[in-house]
Amino acid sequence: MRKLVLALVLAALLVGGTLASALLGQLPVSTADVVGSILRALFIPNPWAPDDEVVESALWFVRFPRIVMAVVVGAALATAGAVMQAIFGNPLAEPGVVGVSSGAALGAAIAISLGLSMFGDYAVAVLAFAGGLLATLLVYLVSRANGRTEVVTLLLTGIAVNAFGGAGLAFVLFATSTANREQIVFWQLGSLNGSLWREVAVVAVVAVIGVAAAILLGRRYDLLALGERNARHLGLDVERLRLVSIVIVALLTGVGVAFVGIISFVGLVVPHLVRMILGPRHRALILFSAFGGAVLMLIADLLARVVVSGAELPIGMLTSLVGGPFFFFLLWRQRRRSGGWA
Amino acid sequence: MTGAAVLSARGLSVDLDGREVLRDVSLDIVPGEVLALVGPNGAGKSTLLSVLSGERTPSAGMVTLDNRDLASFTPLELARRRAVLTQENALSFPFRVIEVIQMGRSPWTRSAELAEDAAVVAASARAADVEHLAHRRFTELSGGERARVSLARVLAQQTGIVFLDEPTAALDLRHQEDVLRIARSLADEGRAVVMVVHDLSLAGAVADRVALLAKGSLVAVGPPTEVLTAEAVSEVYGLVVRVIDIDGRPHVVPSRS
């Protein structure tokens, strides 16, 4: 019942957000234009489809790729967060907080500065993935004790990894050419502006695979909540599950970071809200987190475009603006419940 | 002995950081029997339990399950043969009690046993007296309640061998008795039960055989009346005790005169 209501609310927000996002912009477009154009693309002849070439290309080359990018990146980041929380056995784990994003960013920056982007979008994505994977492995190896990760250790590890990633990024900026520097800085701020269909395709493929794999592993994540020993006694190959999950997290975070920049807290806020509404079972949690992440990114992008008229805010800044206080709230609540952390 | 051993340990030794925690222990686990592992703190009871359950690999010696090396079993194969009640009752996320018990069924997913899930979960919850908690959040429960839910989860696993690591530790008197009754009925159904207990009288009351450990070695193994003698217990624990026989069961009381 709750699932149905949540699904309907999210679906309504997704459709509404998509429509609003398609309508907004310098070129005035009507609702009929949007609906008609989509129907025509689906080979359904209709009287509303716009005849104006300019409207048609604004929709299909500027606004739609951006909308789809927001949806797939949001789904990828929220899923990465949910998976990370499951394998760390800690609800505060999140790719941005523990440094996976900055590892991925360093990888992507190296790819850009070496001019690898000439070899296509996959080169940047592959290096972002590699950076994210290294960072995740590092955090995983350093911060775990007895199969659990204490909050303090996790956050301290995150600080160290973030600092290292930031330093690496600074060095790349320092060493690279002016043109590359501009490209890196611009990209690092995080923006969905100028998303291209071929980039969207890369992210979409990875997001679909990653989310599907995470949902399939959902029941195993449930067992992991019992602790490493108990999960193993129930027949779970804990180490293998963790390694597969780390690859999933690095993939999902890596592609998101490679094409949109660092966007923090989506992976923290969304799974938490879903857990509050639906409970902690991971199959539903991951599915709805993906859904919710898509909606959140879509709305955040919408806000980024309308809050300051004539200009566009970096979307990464917006999510952190909401996510930061939410993170404080979670820390406060956990602290009040357990009286601090050992 | 009721029958042939299902699990056999031969010459088990475990070294931890150069310290010999277990020394040359050989033991048979027999279906239809409750075996109690007793001994002072640090005697190696929990280590022995973890080796027998396949969690820890011994430094020397071997454990066989149905005449097959325990180390050759996959985690899932093991999970269908034996269940382990640990003393770890933490849960990372606030699952409901019923969901936690259902997790005990997970080794049987995609198997013919799947159809029985609901009935097994209900029966396990009833046996551990946690039916009334079914829809509470596990993370809100008291220590004793958590221990009972974990026991229900272990029962739901429905395995031929059941390991219980101090199953009575956090429980009140009545629920301690419940655990003994459960252990007894598991054995009567033909399962092998191995439990670590601190309370010697409790061990004497429920066990068919008692294994007394001291400093990593097996001192004696056999029926309670033979193992739990005043001399043996006084010697191993370094404390003068009296053993009182009540209805053929030894009760161990420290000599406080």
Interface residues (C-beta under 8 A of the other chain):
Chain A: A86 G89 N90 P91 R148 R219 D222 L223 L224 A225 L226 G227 R229 N230 R232 H233 L234 G235 L236 D237 R275 G279 P280 R281
Chain B: S53 E55 T74 P75 L76 E77 L78 A79 R80 A83 V84 T86 E88 A90 L91 S92 F93 P94 F95 R96 E99 V100 M103 G104 S106 P107 T109 S150 Q157
